[in-house]
Amino acid sequence: MTGRGAAEEWQPICRMAELGVGRGVTALVHGQAVAIFRTPDDVVYALGNHDPFAGHVGGGIAKGIVGRRGTVPYVALPAHRHSFDLRTGRCLDDLQVTVPTYEVRVVEGVVLVGKRFRPGSGAVPDPAPDAPAPGRPARTAPH
């Protein structure tokens, strides 16, 4: 436990409506650069923004392009031609490489980013009777 209260673990980033579909943005979350993506089916994901193939030069993950391989949402990094699973952070082209993922929630239209590395962390909306089971990405209505 870090000593933080539950409310402090979730950092508000922006309104859902401010996130472009298929594009990444960078935010500073608890002192770490995080890339945040909204997919065409309105699911929000957050990954560490460091491209492990770029070394110390340029290119954060937020500059990538969102796509889908079958059922796998990913971000493709054109500079090094690698793609990362948005759910797990695993590189689809080199399975030994991963980037951190972060928990994401959308509450009352606000995107919140929480703890680092929870595989399969997609946006989780406000609790509702028909909400999907925890750990499954949830669609969120545009606000």
DSSP file (Angstrom, degrees, kcal/mol; ACC not computed):
  #  RESIDUE AA STRUCTURE BP1 BP2  ACC     N-H-->O    O-->H-N    N-H-->O    O-->H-N    TCO  KAPPA ALPHA  PHI   PSI    X-CA   Y-CA   Z-CA
    1    1 A M              0   0    0      0, 0.0     0, 0.0     0, 0.0     0, 0.0   0.000 360.0 360.0 360.0 136.5    0.0    0.0    0.0
    2    2 A T        -     0   0    0      2,-0.2     3,-0.1     3,-0.0     0, 0.0   0.516 360.0-109.8 -89.9  -6.3    1.4    3.4   -0.9
    3    3 A G  S    S+     0   0    0      1,-0.4     2,-0.2     0, 0.0    -1,-0.0   0.376  77.9 129.8  91.1  -5.5   -0.5    5.3    1.7
    4    4 A R        -     0   0    0      1,-0.1    -1,-0.4     2,-0.1    -2,-0.2  -0.554  59.8-118.8 -81.0 147.4   -2.7    7.0   -0.9
    5    5 A G     >  -     0   0    0     -2,-0.2     4,-1.1    -3,-0.1     3,-0.4  -0.389  31.6-102.8 -76.8 164.7   -6.5    6.9   -0.5
    6    6 A A  H >> S+     0   0    0      1,-0.2     4,-0.6     2,-0.2     3,-0.6   0.878 122.4  52.4 -57.2 -40.7   -8.6    5.2   -3.1
    7    7 A A  H >4 S+     0   0    0      1,-0.2     3,-0.7     2,-0.2    -1,-0.2   0.852 106.2  54.3 -65.7 -33.6   -9.6    8.5   -4.6
    8    8 A E  H 34 S+     0   0    0     -3,-0.4    -1,-0.2     1,-0.2    -2,-0.2   0.711  96.3  66.5 -74.2 -19.8   -6.0    9.6   -5.0
    9    9 A E  H << S+     0   0    0     -4,-1.1     2,-0.6    -3,-0.6    -1,-0.2   0.763  93.4  67.2 -71.8 -23.8   -5.1    6.4   -6.9
   10   10 A W  S << S-     0   0    0     -3,-0.7   104,-0.2    -4,-0.6    -1,-0.1  -0.879  72.2-161.9-102.3 118.2   -7.3    7.5   -9.8
   11   11 A Q  E     -A  113   0A   0    102,-3.1   102,-2.5    -2,-0.6     2,-0.2  -0.875  17.5-129.0-102.9 123.2   -6.0   10.6  -11.6
   12   12 A P  E     +A  112   0A   0      0, 0.0   100,-0.2     0, 0.0     3,-0.1  -0.497  29.9 173.8 -69.0 137.3   -8.4   12.5  -13.9
   13   13 A I  E     -     0   0A   0     98,-3.0     2,-0.3     1,-0.4    99,-0.1   0.808  51.4 -48.6-109.5 -55.4   -6.9   13.1  -17.4
   14   14 A C  E     -A  111   0A   0     97,-0.7    97,-3.1     5,-0.0    -1,-0.4  -0.954  64.6 -70.2-167.9 176.5   -9.5   14.6  -19.6
   15   15 A R  E >   -A  110   0A   0     -2,-0.3     3,-1.7    95,-0.2     4,-0.5  -0.635  42.9-122.2 -80.5 145.3  -13.1   14.3  -20.7
   16   16 A M  G >  S+     0   0    0     93,-3.3     3,-1.7     1,-0.3    -1,-0.1   0.884 112.5  60.2 -52.9 -42.0  -13.9   11.3  -22.9
   17   17 A A  G 3  S+     0   0    0     92,-0.4    -1,-0.3     1,-0.3    93,-0.1   0.702  97.2  60.8 -63.0 -19.8  -15.2   13.7  -25.6
   18   18 A E  G <  S+     0   0    0     -3,-1.7     2,-0.5     2,-0.1    -1,-0.3   0.616  84.6  91.7 -83.5 -13.0  -11.7   15.4  -25.8
   19   19 A L  S <  S-     0   0    0     -3,-1.7     2,-0.2    -4,-0.5     5,-0.1  -0.725  77.3-132.1 -84.9 123.7  -10.0   12.1  -26.8
   20   20 A G    >   -     0   0    0     -2,-0.5     3,-1.2     1,-0.1    18,-0.6  -0.500  27.2-108.4 -70.5 142.1   -9.7   11.7  -30.6
   21   21 A V  B 3  S+b   38   0A   0      1,-0.2    18,-0.2    -2,-0.2     3,-0.1  -0.571  99.9   6.4 -73.5 129.1  -10.7    8.3  -31.8
   22   22 A G  T 3  S+     0   0    0     16,-3.6    44,-1.4    -2,-0.3     2,-0.3   0.499 110.8 101.0  80.6   4.1   -7.7    6.2  -33.0
   23   23 A R    <   -     0   0    0     -3,-1.2    15,-0.8    15,-0.3     2,-0.3  -0.877  63.4-130.8-121.9 153.9   -5.2    8.7  -31.8
   24   24 A G  E     -C   37   0A   0     38,-0.7     2,-0.3    40,-0.5    13,-0.2  -0.720  15.2-168.6-102.4 153.7   -3.0    8.8  -28.7
   25   25 A V  E     -C   36   0A   0     11,-1.8    11,-3.0    -2,-0.3     2,-0.4  -0.935  19.0-127.9-130.6 158.0   -2.3   11.6  -26.2
   26   26 A T  E     +C   35   0A   0     -2,-0.3     2,-0.3     9,-0.2     9,-0.2  -0.892  27.3 174.7-109.4 138.4    0.3   11.8  -23.5
   27   27 A A  E     -C   34   0A   0      7,-2.4     7,-2.9    -2,-0.4     2,-0.7  -0.976  34.0-120.8-136.9 151.8   -0.4   12.6  -19.9
   28   28 A L  E     -C   33   0A   0     -2,-0.3     2,-0.6     5,-0.2     5,-0.2  -0.857  35.0-175.8 -92.8 114.2    1.7   12.7  -16.8
   29   29 A V  E >   -C   32   0A   0      3,-3.2     3,-2.0    -2,-0.7    85,-0.0  -0.948  68.5 -26.2-119.0 114.3    0.2   10.1  -14.4
   30   30 A H  T 3  S-     0   0    0     -2,-0.6    -1,-0.2     1,-0.3     3,-0.1   0.878 128.6 -48.2  48.7  42.1    1.7    9.8  -10.9
   31   31 A G  T 3  S+     0   0    0      1,-0.2     2,-0.4    -3,-0.0    -1,-0.3   0.467 118.9 107.9  83.2   2.9    5.0   11.1  -12.3
   32   32 A Q  E <  S-C   29   0A   0     -3,-2.0    -3,-3.2    16,-0.0     2,-0.5  -0.914  72.7-118.5-116.7 140.2    5.0    8.8  -15.3
   33   33 A A  E     -C   28   0A   0     -2,-0.4    16,-2.2    -5,-0.2     2,-0.4  -0.646  39.2-173.7 -74.1 124.3    4.5    9.6  -19.0
   34   34 A V  E     -CD  27  48A   0     -7,-2.9    -7,-2.4    -2,-0.5     2,-0.5  -0.974  20.7-141.0-126.9 134.6    1.5    7.6  -20.1
   35   35 A A  E     -CD  26  47A   0     12,-3.3    12,-2.5    -2,-0.4     2,-0.4  -0.821  20.1-161.5 -93.0 130.1    0.0    7.2  -23.6
   36   36 A I  E     -CD  25  46A   0    -11,-3.0   -11,-1.8    -2,-0.5     2,-0.4  -0.954   8.0-173.5-120.1 131.4   -3.8    7.2  -23.7
   37   37 A F  E     -CD  24  45A   0      8,-2.7     8,-2.4    -2,-0.4     2,-0.5  -0.942  16.9-157.1-127.4 143.7   -5.9    5.8  -26.6
   38   38 A R  E     -bD  21  44A   0    -15,-0.8   -16,-3.6   -18,-0.6   -15,-0.3  -0.988  21.7-147.7-116.4 122.3   -9.6    5.8  -27.5
   39   39 A T    >   -     0   0    0      4,-2.8     3,-2.1    -2,-0.5     4,-0.1  -0.395  29.8-101.9 -85.2 164.9  -10.5    3.0  -30.0
   40   40 A P  T 3  S+     0   0    0      0, 0.0    -1,-0.1     0, 0.0   -19,-0.1   0.746 123.4  57.8 -58.7 -23.4  -13.3    3.3  -32.6
   41   41 A D  T 3  S-     0   0    0      2,-0.1    99,-0.2    98,-0.0    -2,-0.0   0.143 122.6-106.5 -94.3  21.7  -15.5    1.2  -30.3
   42   42 A D  S <  S+     0   0    0     -3,-2.1    98,-1.2     1,-0.2     2,-0.4   0.825  72.7 139.7  61.9  38.7  -15.1    3.8  -27.5
   43   43 A V        -     0   0    0     96,-0.2    -4,-2.8    -4,-0.1     2,-0.4  -0.927  41.0-145.9-107.7 138.8  -12.8    1.8  -25.2
   44   44 A V  E     -D   38   0A   0     -2,-0.4    79,-0.7    94,-0.3     2,-0.3  -0.889  17.8-178.7-109.3 134.4   -9.9    3.7  -23.6
   45   45 A Y  E     -D   37   0A   0     -8,-2.4    -8,-2.7    -2,-0.4     2,-0.4  -0.913  11.8-154.7-127.8 154.7   -6.5    2.2  -22.9
   46   46 A A  E     +DE  36 102A   0     56,-0.5    56,-2.2    75,-0.5     2,-0.3  -0.995  15.0 173.5-134.9 129.8   -3.4    3.5  -21.2
   47   47 A L  E     -DE  35 101A   0    -12,-2.5   -12,-3.3    -2,-0.4    54,-0.2  -0.911  45.0 -88.8-127.3 154.3    0.2    2.3  -21.8
   48   48 A G  E     -D   34   0A   0     52,-2.8   -14,-0.2    -2,-0.3    13,-0.1  -0.426  39.6-133.1 -57.1 139.9    3.6    3.5  -20.6
   49   49 A N  S    S+     0   0    0    -16,-2.2    12,-1.1   -22,-0.1     2,-0.6   0.321  71.0 108.1 -87.6   9.7    4.7    6.1  -23.3
   50   50 A H  B     -H   60   0B   0    -17,-0.2    10,-0.1    10,-0.2     9,-0.1  -0.781  62.3-144.1 -91.5 122.4    8.3    4.8  -23.7
   51   51 A D    >   -     0   0    0      8,-0.7     3,-1.7    -2,-0.6     4,-0.5  -0.754   7.1-156.1 -81.5 110.5    9.0    3.0  -27.0
   52   52 A P  T 3  S+     0   0    0      0, 0.0     3,-0.2     0, 0.0    -1,-0.2   0.669  91.1  54.2 -65.6 -14.8   11.4    0.2  -26.0
   53   53 A F  T 3  S+     0   0    0      1,-0.2    -2,-0.0     2,-0.1    -3,-0.0   0.549  97.9  64.1 -93.0  -8.7   12.7    0.0  -29.6
   54   54 A A  S X  S-     0   0    0     -3,-1.7     3,-1.8     1,-0.3    -1,-0.2   0.555  82.7-159.6 -92.2  -8.6   13.6    3.7  -29.8
   55   55 A G  T 3   -     0   0    0     -4,-0.5    -1,-0.3     1,-0.3    -4,-0.1  -0.456  66.6 -29.0  64.0-133.7   16.2    3.8  -27.1
   56   56 A H  T 3  S+     0   0    0     -2,-0.2     2,-0.5    -4,-0.0    -1,-0.3   0.395 117.0  98.8 -95.4   2.3   16.7    7.3  -25.8
   57   57 A V  S <  S-     0   0    0     -3,-1.8     0, 0.0     2,-0.1     0, 0.0  -0.808  84.4 -70.5-102.6 128.3   15.8    8.9  -29.1
   58   58 A G  S    S+     0   0    0     -2,-0.5    -7,-0.3     2,-0.0    -4,-0.1   0.331  79.7  94.5  42.0-157.4   12.3   10.4  -29.9
   59   59 A G        -     0   0    0      1,-0.1    -8,-0.7    -9,-0.1     2,-0.2   0.863  43.6-164.2  36.9  93.7    9.1    8.5  -30.5
   60   60 A G  B >   -H   50   0B   0    -10,-0.1     3,-1.5     1,-0.1   -10,-0.2  -0.595  34.9-111.6 -88.0 162.2    6.7    7.9  -27.7
   61   61 A I  G >  S+     0   0    0    -12,-1.1     3,-2.3     1,-0.3   -11,-0.1   0.791 111.5  73.7 -63.7 -28.7    4.0    5.3  -28.0
   62   62 A A  G 3  S+     0   0    0      1,-0.3   -38,-0.7   -13,-0.3    -1,-0.3   0.710  86.6  65.0 -60.3 -18.8    1.3    8.0  -28.1
   63   63 A K  G <  S+     0   0    0     -3,-1.5    -1,-0.3   -40,-0.1    -2,-0.2   0.502  85.9 104.7 -80.8  -3.3    2.5    8.9  -31.6
   64   64 A G  S <  S-     0   0    0     -3,-2.3   -40,-0.5    13,-0.1     2,-0.4  -0.080  73.3-112.5 -75.1 176.1    1.3    5.4  -32.9
   65   65 A I  E     -I   76   0C   0     11,-2.3    11,-3.0   -42,-0.1     2,-0.3  -0.937  25.5-128.6-114.6 129.2   -1.7    4.5  -34.9
   66   66 A V  E     +I   75   0C   0    -44,-1.4     9,-0.2    -2,-0.4     2,-0.2  -0.565  42.3 145.7 -79.6 137.7   -4.6    2.5  -33.4
   67   67 A G  E     -I   74   0C   0      7,-2.5     7,-2.3    -2,-0.3     2,-0.3  -0.798  37.8-117.1-149.9-167.5   -5.7   -0.6  -35.3
   68   68 A R  E     -I   73   0C   0      5,-0.2     2,-0.6    -2,-0.2     3,-0.1  -0.987   6.9-163.6-147.1 133.0   -7.1   -4.1  -34.8
   69   69 A R  E >  S-I   72   0C   0      3,-2.5     3,-2.4    -2,-0.3     2,-0.5  -0.933  75.9 -55.8-112.5 102.5   -5.8   -7.6  -35.7
   70   70 A G  T 3  S-     0   0    0     -2,-0.6     0, 0.0     1,-0.3     0, 0.0  -0.519 124.6 -16.6  62.5-116.2   -8.8   -9.8  -35.4
   71   71 A T  T 3  S+     0   0    0     -2,-0.5    -1,-0.3    -3,-0.1     0, 0.0   0.381 116.4 102.0 -98.0   3.1  -10.0   -9.2  -31.9
   72   72 A V  E <   -I   69   0C   0     -3,-2.4    -3,-2.5    14,-0.0     2,-0.3  -0.790  60.4-150.9 -97.1 113.0   -6.8   -7.6  -30.7
   73   73 A P  E     +I   68   0C   0      0, 0.0    13,-2.4     0, 0.0    14,-0.5  -0.632  30.1 170.5 -75.8 137.9   -6.7   -3.8  -30.4
   74   74 A Y  E     -IJ  67  85C   0     -7,-2.3    -7,-2.5    -2,-0.3     2,-0.4  -0.926  35.9-131.5-143.4 166.4   -3.2   -2.5  -30.9
   75   75 A V  E     -IJ  66  84C   0      9,-2.1     9,-2.5    -2,-0.3     2,-0.4  -0.995  24.3-150.5-119.0 128.8   -1.1    0.6  -31.4
   76   76 A A  E     -IJ  65  83C   0    -11,-3.0   -11,-2.3    -2,-0.4     7,-0.2  -0.844   2.7-149.7-101.7 133.3    1.4    0.5  -34.3
   77   77 A L  E >>> - J   0  82C   0      5,-3.3     4,-1.5    -2,-0.4     5,-1.1  -0.877   6.6-163.6-103.5 104.0    4.6    2.5  -34.1
   78   78 A P  T 345S+     0   0    0      0, 0.0    -1,-0.2     0, 0.0   -14,-0.1   0.811  80.7  64.6 -59.6 -33.8    5.5    3.5  -37.7
   79   79 A A  T 345S+     0   0    0      1,-0.2    -2,-0.0     3,-0.1   -15,-0.0   0.877 122.7  15.8 -60.9 -39.4    9.2    4.4  -36.9
   80   80 A H  T <45S-     0   0    0     -3,-0.8    -1,-0.2     2,-0.2    -3,-0.0   0.354 100.5-123.2-117.7   3.6   10.2    0.9  -35.9
   81   81 A R  T  <5 +     0   0    0     -4,-1.5     2,-0.3     1,-0.2    -2,-0.1   0.882  64.1 134.4  55.6  45.3    7.2   -1.1  -37.4
   82   82 A H  E   < -J   77   0C   0     -5,-1.1    -5,-3.3    10,-0.0     2,-0.4  -0.923  39.9-153.8-119.9 150.0    6.2   -2.7  -34.1
   83   83 A S  E     -J   76   0C   0     -2,-0.3     9,-3.1    -7,-0.2    10,-0.6  -0.949   3.0-153.9-124.5 145.4    2.7   -3.0  -32.7
   84   84 A F  E     -JK  75  91C   0     -9,-2.5    -9,-2.1    -2,-0.4     2,-0.4  -0.967  23.5-117.7-122.3 134.1    1.6   -3.3  -29.0
   85   85 A D  E  >  -J   74   0C   0      5,-2.8     4,-2.7    -2,-0.4   -11,-0.3  -0.539  20.3-147.8 -65.1 122.1   -1.5   -5.0  -27.7
   86   86 A L  T  4 S+     0   0    0    -13,-2.4   -40,-0.3    -2,-0.4    -1,-0.2   0.741  94.2  52.6 -67.1 -22.3   -3.5   -2.2  -26.0
   87   87 A R  T  4 S+     0   0    0    -14,-0.5    33,-2.6    33,-0.1    34,-1.0   0.860 127.6  14.0 -80.9 -36.9   -4.9   -4.6  -23.5
   88   88 A T  T  4 S-     0   0    0     31,-0.2    -2,-0.2    32,-0.2    13,-0.2   0.610  89.2-124.6-117.1 -18.2   -1.7   -6.2  -22.3
   89   89 A G     <  +     0   0    0     -4,-2.7    10,-1.7     1,-0.3     2,-0.2   0.420  61.1 144.4  82.2  -1.6    1.2   -4.0  -23.5
   90   90 A R  B     -L   98   0D   0      8,-0.2    -5,-2.8    -5,-0.1     2,-0.3  -0.509  55.7-117.3 -75.1 135.8    2.8   -7.1  -25.2
   91   91 A C  B     -K   84   0C   0      6,-3.1    -7,-0.3     3,-0.4     6,-0.2  -0.570  16.1-152.4 -69.8 129.2    4.6   -6.4  -28.5
   92   92 A L  S    S+     0   0    0     -9,-3.1     3,-0.2    -2,-0.3    -1,-0.1   0.644  94.9  45.8 -78.1 -14.5    2.8   -8.4  -31.2
   93   93 A D  S    S+     0   0    0    -10,-0.6     2,-0.2     1,-0.3    -1,-0.2   0.588 125.1  26.6-104.3 -14.9    6.0   -8.6  -33.2
   94   94 A D    >   -     0   0    0    -11,-0.3     3,-2.5     3,-0.2    -3,-0.4  -0.747  67.9-164.3-148.6  93.8    8.4   -9.6  -30.4
   95   95 A L  T 3  S+     0   0    0      1,-0.3    -3,-0.1    -2,-0.2    -1,-0.0   0.555  85.0  67.3 -64.5  -8.4    6.6  -11.5  -27.6
   96   96 A Q  T 3  S+     0   0    0     -6,-0.1     2,-0.4     2,-0.0    -1,-0.3   0.584  90.5  77.5 -83.6 -10.2    9.5  -11.0  -25.2
   97   97 A V    <   +     0   0    0     -3,-2.5    -6,-3.1    -6,-0.2     2,-0.3  -0.859  55.9 164.7-107.7 132.0    8.9   -7.2  -25.2
   98   98 A T  B     -L   90   0D   0     -2,-0.4    -8,-0.2    -8,-0.2    -9,-0.1  -0.955  22.7-149.5-136.9 159.2    6.2   -5.5  -23.2
   99   99 A V        -     0   0    0    -10,-1.7   -48,-0.0    -2,-0.3   -50,-0.0  -0.915  39.4 -90.6-121.0 154.6    5.3   -2.0  -22.0
  100  100 A P        -     0   0    0      0, 0.0   -52,-2.8     0, 0.0     2,-0.3  -0.295  37.1-153.7 -64.2 146.9    3.4   -1.2  -18.8
  101  101 A T  E     -E   47   0A   0    -54,-0.2    16,-6.3   -13,-0.2     2,-0.3  -0.833   5.8-148.9-113.9 160.4   -0.4   -0.9  -18.9
  102  102 A Y  E     -EF  46 116A   0    -56,-2.2   -56,-0.5    -2,-0.3    14,-0.2  -0.948  23.0-104.1-129.2 148.2   -2.5    1.2  -16.6
  103  103 A E  E     -     0   0A   0     12,-2.5    11,-2.6    -2,-0.3     2,-0.4  -0.457  40.1-164.0 -67.0 143.2   -6.0    0.7  -15.2
  104  104 A V  E     +gF 123 113A   0     18,-0.6    20,-0.8     9,-0.2     2,-0.3  -0.992  12.8 176.3-133.8 139.7   -8.5    3.1  -16.9
  105  105 A R  E     -gF 124 112A   0      7,-2.4     7,-3.3    -2,-0.4     2,-0.5  -0.969  20.2-148.5-134.5 153.4  -12.0    4.1  -15.9
  106  106 A V  E     +gF 125 111A   0     18,-1.3    20,-0.5    -2,-0.3     2,-0.5  -0.977  22.4 179.4-120.6 115.4  -14.5    6.5  -17.4
  107  107 A V  E >   - F   0 110A   0      3,-2.5     3,-2.0    -2,-0.5    -2,-0.0  -0.969  69.8 -19.7-122.4 119.8  -16.7    8.1  -14.7
  108  108 A E  T 3  S-     0   0    0     -2,-0.5    -1,-0.2     1,-0.3     3,-0.1   0.868 129.3 -51.0  51.2  40.6  -19.4   10.7  -15.7
  109  109 A G  T 3  S+     0   0    0      1,-0.2   -93,-3.3   -94,-0.1     2,-0.5   0.474 113.7 118.9  81.2   2.7  -17.5   11.2  -19.0
  110  110 A V  E <   -AF  15 107A   0     -3,-2.0    -3,-2.5   -95,-0.3     2,-0.5  -0.889  61.1-133.3-106.3 130.2  -14.1   11.8  -17.3
  111  111 A V  E     -AF  14 106A   0    -97,-3.1   -98,-3.0    -2,-0.5   -97,-0.7  -0.693  25.4-170.6 -81.4 125.8  -11.2    9.5  -18.2
  112  112 A L  E     -AF  12 105A   0     -7,-3.3    -7,-2.4    -2,-0.5     2,-0.4  -0.953   8.5-157.4-118.4 137.1   -9.3    8.4  -15.0
  113  113 A V  E     +AF  11 104A   0   -102,-2.5  -102,-3.1    -2,-0.4    -9,-0.2  -0.955  20.4 167.8-116.6 135.1   -6.0    6.5  -15.0
  114  114 A G  E     +     0   0A   0    -11,-2.6  -104,-0.1    -2,-0.4    -1,-0.1   0.079  38.7   1.9-117.5-136.2   -5.0    4.4  -12.0
  115  115 A K  E    S-     0   0A   0    -13,-0.1   -12,-2.5     1,-0.1    -1,-0.3  -0.086  71.9-103.1 -61.8 152.6   -2.5    1.9  -11.0
  116  116 A R  E    S+ F   0 102A   0    -14,-0.2   -14,-0.3     1,-0.2    -1,-0.1  -0.523  84.2   9.9 -77.8 142.7    0.3    0.6  -13.2
  117  117 A F        +     0   0    0    -16,-6.3   -15,-0.2    -2,-0.2    -1,-0.2   0.978  56.8 152.9  56.6  89.5    0.1   -2.8  -15.0
  118  118 A R    >   -     0   0    0     -3,-0.1     3,-1.0   -31,-0.1    -1,-0.2  -0.867  45.4-125.8-134.4 103.4   -3.1   -4.7  -14.8
  119  119 A P  T 3  S+     0   0    0      0, 0.0   -31,-0.2     0, 0.0     3,-0.1  -0.164  93.4  20.1 -52.0 138.4   -3.3   -6.9  -17.9
  120  120 A G  T 3  S+     0   0    0    -33,-2.6     2,-1.3     1,-0.2   -32,-0.2   0.747  81.9 163.2  77.1  24.4   -6.5   -6.4  -19.9
  121  121 A S    <   +     0   0    0    -34,-1.0   -75,-0.5    -3,-1.0   -19,-0.2  -0.632   6.1 153.9 -86.0  95.6   -7.2   -3.0  -18.4
  122  122 A G        -     0   0    0     -2,-1.3   -18,-0.6     1,-0.1   -77,-0.2  -0.545  56.5 -60.3-103.9 178.6   -9.7   -1.2  -20.6
  123  123 A A  E     -g  104   0A   0    -79,-0.7    15,-2.3    -2,-0.2   -18,-0.3  -0.346  47.6-159.9 -63.1 136.2  -12.1    1.5  -19.6
  124  124 A V  E     -g  105   0A   0    -20,-0.8   -18,-1.3    13,-0.2    16,-0.1  -0.979  12.4-145.9-118.7 118.5  -14.5    0.5  -16.9
  125  125 A P  E     -g  106   0A   0      0, 0.0   -18,-0.2     0, 0.0     3,-0.1  -0.109  39.9 -63.3 -76.5 177.1  -17.6    2.7  -16.6
  126  126 A D  S    S-     0   0    0    -20,-0.5   -19,-0.0     1,-0.1     5,-0.0  -0.268  73.5 -85.7 -51.8 145.2  -19.6    3.7  -13.5
  127  127 A P        +     0   0    0      0, 0.0    -1,-0.1     0, 0.0     3,-0.0  -0.333  60.6 168.7 -57.9 136.1  -21.1    0.6  -11.9
  128  128 A A    >   -     0   0    0      4,-0.1     3,-2.0    -3,-0.1     0, 0.0  -0.973  48.2-108.3-146.1 155.8  -24.4   -0.3  -13.5
  129  129 A P  T 3  S+     0   0    0      0, 0.0    -1,-0.1     0, 0.0     0, 0.0   0.831 121.2  40.0 -56.7 -32.9  -26.7   -3.3  -13.2
  130  130 A D  T 3  S+     0   0    0     -3,-0.0     0, 0.0     2,-0.0     0, 0.0   0.182  86.4 132.4-102.8  17.6  -25.8   -4.4  -16.8
  131  131 A A    <   -     0   0    0     -3,-2.0    -7,-0.0     1,-0.1     7,-0.0  -0.369  62.1-105.3 -68.9 147.3  -22.1   -3.5  -16.6
  132  132 A P        -     0   0    0      0, 0.0    -4,-0.1     0, 0.0    -1,-0.1  -0.215  48.4 -79.6 -67.1 164.0  -19.6   -6.2  -17.9
  133  133 A A    >   -     0   0    0      1,-0.1     3,-1.6     2,-0.1     0, 0.0  -0.289  60.1 -87.6 -61.3 147.6  -17.6   -8.2  -15.4
  134  134 A P  T 3  S+     0   0    0      0, 0.0    -1,-0.1     0, 0.0   -10,-0.0  -0.230 114.0  35.1 -55.7 145.9  -14.5   -6.5  -13.9
  135  135 A G  T 3  S+     0   0    0      1,-0.3    -2,-0.1   -13,-0.1   -13,-0.1   0.291  94.2 104.2  90.7  -9.8  -11.4   -6.9  -16.0
  136  136 A R  S <  S-     0   0    0     -3,-1.6    -1,-0.3   -15,-0.1   -15,-0.1  -0.894  80.2-110.2-104.0 134.7  -13.2   -6.8  -19.3
  137  137 A P        -     0   0    0      0, 0.0     2,-0.4     0, 0.0   -13,-0.2  -0.311  36.1-149.3 -58.7 143.4  -13.1   -3.6  -21.4
  138  138 A A        -     0   0    0    -15,-2.3   -94,-0.3   -94,-0.1     2,-0.2  -0.923  11.6-120.4-119.0 142.4  -16.4   -1.8  -21.4
  139  139 A R        -     0   0    0     -2,-0.4     2,-0.4   -96,-0.1   -96,-0.2  -0.558  28.5-155.9 -74.0 143.9  -17.9    0.4  -24.1
  140  140 A T        -     0   0    0    -98,-1.2     3,-0.1   -99,-0.2   -17,-0.0  -0.980  16.9-118.3-124.2 137.9  -18.6    3.9  -22.9
  141  141 A A        -     0   0    0     -2,-0.4   -32,-0.1     1,-0.1     2,-0.0  -0.502  36.2-106.8 -72.2 137.8  -21.1    6.2  -24.5
  142  142 A P              0   0    0      0, 0.0    -1,-0.1     0, 0.0   -33,-0.0  -0.375 360.0 360.0 -62.1 143.3  -19.7    9.4  -26.0
  143  143 A H              0   0    0    -34,-0.1    -2,-0.0    -3,-0.1  -128,-0.0   0.371 360.0 360.0-114.1 360.0  -20.5   12.4  -23.8
